[in-house]
Amino acid sequence: MSDQDWQAPGGANGAAPTGPSNDVPSAGGYPPPASPGAAQYPPPAYPGTAQYPPPVGGSQPTPGWAPPPKPGLLPLRPLGFGTLLWAPFQTLRRNPAATFGSGLVVQLVTTVATLAVFVPFLVLIFGRIESATTDDVDAVAAGGIGALLLLMLVPIAVSLVASAFLQGVMVVEVATGTLGERLAFGALWRRAARRIGPLLGWTAIITGALLVGVVGFVAVIALAAVAGTAVAGGPAGAVAAIIIGLVGSLGFVALAAWLMTKLAVVPSAIVLEHAGIGEAVRRSWRLTAGFFWRTFGTLLLVAVILSFAGQVVTQPVSLVGTMIAAVIDPTGSGAAIGITIATLVITVVLTIVIGAITSVVQSALVAVIYIDLRMRREGLDLELTRHVEERDAGRPVGDPYAAPPATATGAAPGPVPDATGGETWTPR
């Protein structure tokens, strides 16, 4: 049928329209509207356009939908499990100089401090044991063990400071990276240094509580063994100690896992919300409520992945070095000492590198979980979106990660009004 043969629907006796015809069909595939007085097609379905609705079965996309913005590291929406799982690794890849560099510095400082303390001490104590008389060997060995225990406090203290600082650095990196910013090494460290005091306090509390728990647990097992031996005699004390040890170990691990999960995002609250230790603990407890298993599963799965990857890298090197040394020097005469030293050095280097990656990823994971929990519970994604839009428009912006006002009193957060009286976000 040609354009000239087309007739308006509803025309009398199929007569052609009296007005001029348009030889060009409309963009939607429909014929042009008829002259005045004839049947008319409905108005355009899309305001502001000159097109009619597409025919049935057309591929016209539904208007009004757009994917959530992603100005940087994380999409500004509650995160799926896959995104939550791999975002810490993307943090390392997105800004490797600042993130991996920070982790490497922390690992190097900890390793060097440990070697600087223990190597001279071990050389000294073994020299004294070799030169001591038979009667003095036991006394020298006992004194060496006591001094060794005291010296362990030095690397522990250095590790506490380094790990606390790295946590602050990675929290700042994830938070600014989500907004599309990329900070250099020095800028990250300067921002993290502002909250190093509370971070050190929190890390010391966690370490102290863990040490007290372990010592108390060992003391209970020892008392059980002594009591069982005194009451029943024979091996009863050892059996009681084994039973208490097995049951107590399971309970201790379960309690530690529960507490560490509930308090997982304390460092993020300390750094981003400028909260004190007590308020950060309350914030972490509230944010993880209802999301315990999701948080615990993510932390555990990433830890397993990192541990497995580390073993895959370091174990073959150690195994190959041992096999080569055994082939070169099967009698143990010392001919393969060079191979042994080279294997040890390579293993230490790999351990430092893998330790840097592991510490960076685990610290970044805590920050990612914190942002996801606030998106789900407090609508932080809406606040971050508004912040990005205002910043890109050149208008002044505040701190999008500041704690909602309602949390200061411990009340459940509700809709927070913005400067114009509208609602910034509503908890979900």
N, C-alpha and C positions, 0 to 999 in steps of 0.2 A: 504494500500500500504506500503510495507516494504522499508527500506532504500536501499536495494539492487535493488528494482524495480524502484527507482527514476531515471528520465532521464532529462538531461539538456534541457531547452526550446530552440527550434530552431535547435536541433540536426537533422542531416540528417536521414530521414526515422525513426525518433524516436530511433536512435541507442544510446546505453549507452555511456557515456564518457569513453575515453581510459585511463585517469589518475586514480590514486587511489581514492577511495571514503572515505568519512569521516562518520563514523557511528554516530557521535554526532551532532545533529542539532545545528545551531547557536543560540545565546542567544535571538535574536529577533524573533525566530520562523520561520526563513527562511532557506531554504536548503543551504548547503555549496556551495561556488563558484565552477564553473566547471573548467576543465583543460584548459590550454592555447589553444586558438583557438575557444573555445566554447563561447556562450553568457555569458556576465558578468553582475552581479548585480551592482547597483550604489554604490558608496563609502559610508562609514558610514555617517549618518546625523549629528552626534555629534563628532566634532573633539576631538581626544585624546582617543576615545573609540573604541572598536571592535564590536560595535553593529550596526545593520541596523535599519532604521526607524521602529517604531512599526506598526503593522497592523492597517488598518482603524478601528476606534472604540476603539483603545487601550486607556489606562488610563495614559499614560506617561505624567507627568506634563510639562508645558511649561518652558524651561530653561531661566535663566536670570532674574527672578523676585524674589524679597525678600521683606518681610514686612519692613516698616521703623523702624530704631533702636529705642529702648526705654531703655536707660541706667538707667533711674531713674523714676521720677514721671510722666513725660509727654512723649508721643511718639514724636519723632522729625519730625513732619509734621504738617501742619495746622490742628487744632483740630476741630472735629465735635461738634455739639451742646451738645450731651450727655457727651462727655469727658470734654468739657468746663464747664458743669454744675456740675459734680460730682468730678472734680479734686480737688477743695478746701477741700472737705470732706476727700478725700484720703490723702491730705497733713496732716490733723489732725491725721489720722490713721497711717500714715507712720512714723512719728516722734512725738509721743504724749508727751513724756517727755519735749521736748523743746518747742513745739508749744502750747499745752494746758497749760503747766507750765507758759509760758510767758503770755498767756491770763488770767490765774488765778491770777498771780502777779499783773497785771494791774487792774483787777477788785477789788482785795483786797485793793490795795493802794487807789484807788478811793473811795471805800466804807468807809474805815477807816478814810480817810481824811474828808469825808463828815460828818460822825458821830462825829468825834473829834471836828468839828467846830460847828455843829448845836445843838447837845445834850446839851452841857453846856450853850449855848446861850438861848435855849428854856427854860431850867430850870430857868435860871436867869430872863428872861423877864416875865415868868408866876408868879414867886415869887414876882417880883416888882408890877405886876398888882394886885395880891391879897392883897398886903400890902398897895397899894396906896389908897388915899382918893377918894371920888366920883368925886371931881373936877379935880383930876390929872389923872384919868384913861384914858381919851381920849388922853392926851398928852403923857403918857407913852406908850400907844398902838401905836400911830403914830411914836414915836421914835423907838419902837421895829421893826415896819415894815421897816423903812428906814435902820436900822442896818442889818436887815435880807437880804435886797436886796444887801447891800455891801458885806455881808458874802458869798453870792452866788458866788462871783468872785473867792473865794478860791477853792471850788471843781471844778469850771469850768476850772481854770488854771491847777489844778492837772490832770483833765481829758484830757486836751489838750496835756500835756506833755506825759501822759501815752499812749494815742491813737496814737500819732505821733511815739513814740518809737515802739509800737506794729506793726504799718504799716511797719516800716523799718525792723523789725525782720522777718515778714512774707514774705516780698519781697526777702530778702536774703535766706530764707528757700526754697521758690519755685524755685528761680534761681539756687541754688546749688543742690537742689533735682532733678531738671531736668537733671543735669549732672551726677547724680548717687552718689552725696556726701550726707553724713548724719552728720550734725554738732550738737554738743552738745549745751546745754543751754547757757553756758558761751561764746562759740565761736560765736553763733548767736548774742548775745547781744553786744559783742565787735565789730563785723562788722557793726551792725546797728548804734552803737554809733558814727561811723565816719561821718555819714550824719545826725545826729540828729538836727543840727542847721537849715539847709534848711527845714527839715521836720517840725520842730516847727514853722518856719516862715510861711510855707504854711498852716498848720493847723490853725494858728492864723488868717491868711487872710480869710480863708473860714468861720471861726466862726464869725469874725468881720463883714464880708459882710452879713452873714445870720442875725445877730442881727440888723444891720442897715436896712436891707430890712424889717424885721418884724416890727421894730419901725416905719419906714416910712409908711408902710401899715396901721398900726393902727392909725397913725396921719391923714392919708388921710380920713379914715372912720370917725374919730371924727370931722374933719373939714367939711365933707359932712353933717353930722348930724346937726352941729351947723348952717351951711349955709342954709340947708333946713328948719330948724325951724325958722330962722330969716326971710326968704323970704316968705314961705307959711304959717308958723304957724301950730300949732296943731301937728298931728302925721307925717306930711310930712317929717320932718327931720329924723325920725326913719325909714320910708320907704326908703328914699334915702340912708341911711346908710346901710340898709339890702341889697339893690340892689347892691350898690357899693361893699359891702363886699363879696357877692356871686360871682359876675363877677371878682372882683379883686383877690379873693382866687384862682379861677380857673387859671387865668393868672399867678399869682405868683407861683403856684405849677408847671405849665407847664414850665415857665422860669427856675425855680430852677432845675427841672428834666433835661432839656436840657443842662444847664450849667454843672451840676454835671456829666452827661454822657460824655460830650465833654472833661471834665477835669479829668476823672476818673483815668487815668494812670499817673498822675503827680507824685505821690509818687514813683512809680516804676522807672520813668525816673530820679528822683532825686537820688535814691539810686544806681541803676545799671549803669547809664550813667554818674554819678557824675556831673549832670547838675545843674545850678542855677535855681531859681524859674521861672524866665522869660523864659529861654530856655526850661525848663520842661513843662511849659504851652504850648509853641509853638509845642513841640514834641507831647503832648497829643492831641492837636487840629488836627495835621496832621495825626496821626495814626488812630484816630477814624473817619476820613473823609471816607464816603462810608460804614461804619460799625456802624452807629449810632443805628439803631433799634436792631441789634444783640447784641450790648453792653448793651443798655438800657434794653432789654428783659431779658438778663441773670442776670443783677444786680437786677432787680425787682423780678424775679422768685425766686432767692435764698433768697432775703429778705422776701418774702411771706412764703417760706418754713420754714425759721428759726423762724419767728414770730408765725406761726401756731404751730410748734413743742414746742416752749416755753410756749404757752398758754395751750397746751394739758398737759404739765407736771405740771405747777404751779397751774392752776385753780382747778383741782380736790383736791389737798392738801388743799387749802384755803377753798373750799366748804365743805369738810369733817370736817375740824376743826371747822368751824362755826356751822355746824349741831350738832356735838358732844357737843359743848359748850351750844347750845340752849337746848339740851335734859337734860344735867346735871343741868343747871341753867336757867330754863325758866323765872324766875322772874327778872333776872339781879342783883342778890344780891352779886355777886362776887365770888361765889363758884367755877366757872369754869375759874378763872383767870389763873390757871396753864395751862389748855388746850389752852387758847388764846395765852399765851406767847410761848408755844411749837409750835403752828401753825405758829406764826409770825417768830420764829427762823428758822423753817424748810423752810418757804417760802423765807426768806432772803438768806439762804444757796443755795437753788435751783436757785434763781435769779442770784446769783453770778456765779454759775457753768454754767448756761445757757448763761449768759452774756459773760463768757470767751469763750465758744464754738462759740457763734455768732460773737464776735469780731475777733476771729482767722479766721473763715471761710470767713467772708466778706473781711478781709485784704488779705487773700490768693487769693480770687477770683480776686481782682484787679490785682495782679501779674500774674495770669494765663491769664487773658484777655490781658495784656500787651505783654506777650510772644507770644500769638496767633496772635495778630495784627502785630507784627514784623515778624513773620513767613509768614504771608499772604502778607505783603506789601514790605518787605525787604529781604525775603529769609533767615531769621535767623536760620531756621531749618538746612540749609546746613552748615552754619557757626558752629552751635553747633555740628553737626555730625563730621565735620573736627576736631573740638577742642577735642572731645572725642577720635577720632582715634589717633591724635597726642599725647594726654596725655597717652593713654594706651600703645603706642609704646615707651614711655619714652623720647619723644622729648619735648623741651621747648614750652610752649603755652602762649598766651596772654589772654586778657580779651575778651571772646566771646560776651559779652553784651555791649561792647563799642559802642557808637553811630556811624553810618556811617559818613565818613568825609563830605559828601555832605550836611548833616543836619546843619553843622556849619554855612553855608552861607544862609540857608533857601531854597536852591534849592531842586528840586525833586531828590531823591536818584537814582542812576543808578548803573551799574555794577561796583563792587569794585575789583581792581586787588589784587592778593595775591603777596607774595614775589617773585614768579617765573614768574610773568607777566600774569598768567591765571586769569580767573574770579572766585572770591569767591562766589558771588551770583548775581542774577538778580531779580529785583522787579517783583512781580506778580500782 
